[in-house]
Amino acid sequence: MDFQELIRIRRSIRAYRPTAVPDDVLQRVLDAGRVAPTACNLQPFQLVVVSDPEMRAKFKAVFCRDWFWQAPVIIAGCVEPANAWERSDGFNAAELDIAIVMDHIILAATEEGLGTCWVCAFDEPKAKEVLGVPAGVRIVAMTPLGYPAAEPGPFMRKALRELVRKNHW
Ligand SMILES: Cc1cc2nc3c(=O)[nH]c(=O)nc-3n(C[C@H](O)[C@H](O)[C@H](O)COP(=O)(O)O)c2cc1C
């Protein structure tokens, strides 16, 4: 699959088959995250991969959508801002770093025929409690991972001319 096709096929999937994700497939998907760029190459992130059914069931309290915890795998993208690059004006790259990592993961999963969905509207303190994530580490985004059980919704995007300015704002 070429890149232009891949980025168009990737859509948010909100229903998953219970079929397990083979370990070699999961490793390739996670490795796509590993090779992502991070500011100053500091790699200040950790990925928590949850497949244990009892652990996944605890995610009912983290994000109130059944399709989320029912997927065979949940990946939580975590980052430690204290270990991320910071610009002289205080801008911290932690959230950007983990977003790029998660995007690599999501696109690699798409190439493997897996469904994903960016999820940020979760209860972060609850997610940290469930996963035992220490203070100072943020969970920025999560995705369920599994074989799709439904088609994505309609594709809607602004036209390029609404999004691009030439030479000046
Ligand atoms: C940063 C980010 C956060 C998102 N958070 C959620 C979320 O909490 N719940 C959800 O169902 N979808 C979430 N989405 C998915 C978006 O709604 C979806 O990507 C968008 O509507 C475009 O649809 P598509 O992914 O099918 O192309 C999120 C997407 C992004 C990029």
The ligand as an ORCA input file, in Angstrom:
! r2SCAN-3c Opt
* xyz 0 1
  C      -6.185     14.390     19.054
  C      -7.428     13.585     18.745
  C      -8.286     13.232     19.769
  C      -9.426     12.463     19.513
  N     -10.201     12.041     20.560
  C     -11.276     11.261     20.306
  C     -12.061     10.759     21.374
  O     -11.802     11.032     22.538
  N     -13.114      9.956     21.082
  C     -13.419      9.599     19.789
  O     -14.379      8.851     19.580
  N     -12.681     10.069     18.746
  C     -11.627     10.868     18.967
  N     -10.850     11.315     17.926
  C     -11.172     10.905     16.549
  C     -11.696     12.039     15.694
  O     -13.037     12.319     16.037
  C     -11.554     11.644     14.208
  O     -10.192     11.418     13.925
  C     -12.093     12.703     13.264
  O     -13.492     12.860     13.424
  C     -11.833     12.350     11.797
  O     -12.382     11.085     11.478
  P     -11.466      9.903     10.960
  O     -10.431      9.601     12.019
  O     -12.403      8.720     10.732
  O     -10.810     10.324      9.676
  C      -9.732     12.089     18.168
  C      -8.850     12.449     17.143
  C      -7.719     13.176     17.421
  C      -6.765     13.516     16.305
*
